[in-house]
Amino acid sequence: MHSQSPSRTRRTILRATALAVAVAAVASGCASDTVQRGYLPGYDDGEVTDQTARITSLWTGSWIAALVVGVITWGLMLWCIAAYRKRKDDHVLPVQTRYHLPLEIMYTAVPILMILVLFVFTDRDINAIQDPDAESDITIEVIGKQWSWDFNYVDEDVYESGEQVTDVAGTLTEDAEIDGVPGTSEEMPTLYLPVDETVKFELRSRDVIHSFWIPAFLYKQDMIPYRENSFVVTPTREGVYAGKCAELCGEYHSGMLFNVKVVDRAEFDAAMDELRDKGQEGQLPVEGYSRLQDPQSTAATTEGEN
């Protein structure tokens, strides 16, 4: 029995590869909303913020690009295995090639090009979310601390202060579900956001590095002592969402939970009035940030005085 010719084998492999790519494309088009979101959190009745669609697009686009590269790579590997395999009646030593300059240039240039494309799209989206010149309707200062959260509503001149909860498991009761799973309870601090209004978050830490994360927003950002980070987002879907710290910050890191309630303007104003009625007017200081100077700045000042 004669083996298939290399040209016929190549055509077979190329056809199989093209078929696999076509099937993947059709499957992605017919997939559910969950698959099209790349299994990221989301809802069928609308986007949670004005940035979630942007982030989802970057995420799924990256995976599609990786899948295409994978299919091409696997196809070429199978083609090489089939086309250049050792045959029974072939006892001739193959041509020994030390290098192939065009091929080496290609597999160096293509990955660099891919990384540059990914960098451009990522940089575009990060700049849109963290635009320091973006106009906002309200400003909220979020203070991370071991192991809870403080929220300063800058424009309303009121605040909410959270207390550490040691018995986290005891607070996550079945009747305190968020999105169908056990979530945070009323014992956790609640962050109120007005729907369809642009919010600027100013993130600061009172002690160690924390990370402000609302999974439904598909975005998180670190909170670093002596440094302010910020981002701008517009909540577009009313609802209750879970928030947490995404940076290991000590023994009770798992207890750094909070609620996020996106409500209409009337309910938001009512929540602010409730904080005033409780005497929580003014702004909480950021110890170690506003009261204490940056250690490097202090050292520089001391040297200058000497």
N, C-alpha and C positions, 0 to 999 in steps of 0.2 A: 504494500500500500504506500502510495506516495504522499508526502506531506503537502499541505497547501502552500502555494507560492507566497512570498512575502507581500507582494502587492495585494493579493486577495485577502490576506490576513489583515493588512492595514485598513482596507475598505471595511471589513467586518467590524474592527475595533472602532473606527471612526463613526460608523453608523450606530453602534451601540452607545457610544458616548453622546452623540447628537440626540438619540432617543431618550437617554437619561436626563439630559438638560431640558428637553421638551416636557418630559413628564414632571420634572421639578417645577418648571414654570407654570404648567397647568394646575398642579397641586397647590402652589402658592396662591394662584388666583381664585381657586375654589375653597380655600381654607376658611376656617371660622375667624371671627373678629379677634379671638384670643390668639390664634396662630399668627394672624397678620400683624398683631401688636408685638410679636416676638415674646409672647407670654408675660409681657409687662402688665402691671395693674392698669385697669381701665374700665370704662362703662359704655354700654350700648347707647345710652341716651345723651351722650355728649362728652366733650373733653373736660377734664377737671380744671385745667388752667389754659391760658393762651400759649403756654410753652410745651405742654405735654405732647402735642402732635409733632412739634419740631424734634423733641428728644426721641420719640418713638421712631420717626423717620430715620434719624441718624443710627439708632440701634439696629433696626431691621435692615437698613441699607448696608451696614457693616457686615451683618450675618449673610446677606445675599452675596456680597462680594466675596466673602470667605468661602461660601458654598461653591460659587463659580470657579474660584481658584482651585478648590479641592477637587471638583469634578474634572477639570482640565488636567490637574496633576495625576489623579488616579488613572485617567484615560491614557495619558502618556506612559505611565508606568506599565499598565497592562499591555499597551501596544508594544513597548520595548520587550517585555517578557515573551509575548507571542511571536513578534517578528524576528527577534534575534536569539531565539532559543536554540539550543544544541540539537541538531537532527541526527538521526541514526546513521544515515549514509554520508554525513558531512564530517570529514576528518581534517579539514583545512583550518589552520589557525586564522582567526579573524584578523583584519588589519588592526594593528596596534597604534592608537592615536594618543599622543602625549597631551595634547591640548587642542581646543577648538575655539579660537579667539571670538568669532561672532557669537557662538553659543554662550561663552562666559560673559561677554558684554551684556547679552540679553538677560541672563538670570541674575545679573547684578543691577541692571537698570530697571527692570520690571518691578522688583520689590521696592526699590527706592521711589519709583513713580507711585506705586500703590500707597506707600506710607505718606507721601506728600499729599495725595488726594484726600486721604483720611484726615490728615492734619488740617487741611484747608476747611473741610466741612465742620470738623470739631471746633476749630478756632472761631468760625463764623457763628456757631450756635452758642458757644460760651460767651462771646462778646455781646450777643443779643440778650442773654439772660443777665449778665453782670454789667450791663451798660451803666456807667456811673452818671451819665448825662440824661438818662431816661427820666421823664416826668412821672411823678407818682401822686396818687390822691391822698394816701395816708402813709405814715412812717411808723414802723413798729421795731423797737429795739428788743432783741432777744438776748437774754443773759443766761449762759450755761453755768451751772455750779454743781458741785458734788452734793447731792445727786438729784437735782430737780431743775426747774426752769423759772425764770422771772420774765415777764412781758411788760415792757413800757410802751403804752400807747402814746406816742409823742404828741400828736396833734390834739388828742383828747385830754392830755395831762392827767392820766390815770394809769394804774398799774395792776397787774395780777402777780402774786407771788406764790410759788409752789413750795411744798415741804417734802422732805425725803420720806418715801414710803419703803419700809424695810420688808413688810410682808406683801411682796408683789403678787404672789400666787393667790393670796386671800382677797385681793381687790379685783382680780379678773374673773368676775362672776359671769354666769351664762346670760343673765339679763343685761349685761353691759357689752353687747356685741357690736362690733364695727365691721361692716361689710360681710356679715355672716359668720365671723369668727370672734372668739373672745377678745375684747379690746380693753381699753383703759376705762376706769370707773370715774365717778364724780370726785373721788379723792385726788385725782391727778389735775394739774392746772389745765385750764381750757383757754385756747387761743381763738379769739373771734376774728373773722375776716368778712368784710362786706363783699357780696358777689358783684362781679363786673366792675370792680374798682381796683385800680392798680396799687399794689402794696410794695413798698420798699422795706426789705428786711435788713436791719443793721445787726450783725452778729458779733457778740463779744463773749469772752470767757472770764469768769471770776477767779479761776484757780488753775486748772489743767486744760489740756486740749479736749474739746468735745466736738460733736458734729451734729448739726441741725438737719434732721431728716424727716420729711413727710413722704412716705412711700408713694402715695397716690399722686403726688406732684412730680414724681420721677426725677427728683433732684435733691441733692444734699450738699452742704457746704461746711467746711471745718470752722471751728471757733477756737482761736488761738489767743492765749494771754498777750496783752500789750499790743494787740492788732485788731483792727476792725475789718471784717469781710462783709460784703453786702450783695444782694441780688434783688431783682425786680420781677414781679409776677402778678398776673391778674387772674384771680379765681373766677371761673365761669360756670361752675356747677355747684348748686347748693347741696349740702350734705355734711355728714360727720365723718372725719377721717382720723386715723391714728398717727401720732408723731412719736419719735424716739431719738435717742442719741445713737449715732452710728460709729462712734470711736470709743474703744475700750478705755475707760477713764477711772477705773478703780473697782473696789469690792462690790459696790451696789450699782454698777453700770446698767444692769438689766432693769433697774427700777426707774430709770430716767425716761418716763413715758409722759405723754400729754395728749389732750384732745384738740382737734382742730374743727371748729364749726364755721362753715361758710354759710352765711345767712344774708337776708335782705337788709337794706339800710335801716329800716325801722327796728328790726330785732337787734342789729348791731348797736344802734343808739341806746336801746333799752339796756343792753348788757353794760355799756359804758356808764349809764346812770346808776346801775346797780353797784358798780365798783365805787362810784362817788358816795352812794348812800352808806357803803361799808367803811367810808373814811380812807379809801385807798387813792387819794389824790396826790399829785406830784409824780416824781420819777425816782425809781430806785437807783442808787449809785452802783457803779461797777467797781467794786473793791479790787485793787490791784491793777486797775486800768485808768480810772479818772482820778482817784485819790493818790495813787502811787505812780511815780514816774517809771518809765522803762529803765531797767537796770543799766542798760548800755548808755542811755541818755544821762542818767545820774552819774555814772562813772566819768563821762566826758565833761559834765559840768564841774565835778569835783576837781578834775585835772586842770581845767581852765582857771578855777579859782586859785589853785595852788600856784 
